[in-house]
Amino acid sequence: KSNLFRKLLEDLNEYLFSIQVHHYDV
């Protein structure tokens, strides 16, 4: 398993979570 792929998934989750937070913050 690649660490790069895992990092990518973590960054993606963080990005999506950030979007949700901003969306519900309105």
C-alpha positions in Angstrom: 0.0 0.0 0.0 1.3 3.4 -0.9 1.6 6.1 1.7 1.1 8.7 -1.0 -2.3 7.3 -1.7 -3.2 7.3 1.9 -2.1 10.9 2.2 -4.2 11.8 -0.8 -7.3 10.3 0.8 -6.7 12.1 4.0 -6.3 15.4 2.2 -9.4 14.8 0.2 -11.4 14.0 3.4 -10.1 17.2 5.0 -11.0 19.2 1.9 -14.5 17.8 1.8 -15.0 18.3 5.5 -13.9 21.9 5.1 -16.4 22.5 2.3 -19.2 21.0 4.4 -18.3 23.2 7.4 -18.3 26.3 5.2 -21.6 25.3 3.6 -23.4 24.8 6.9 -21.8 27.8 8.4 -23.9 30.1 6.2 
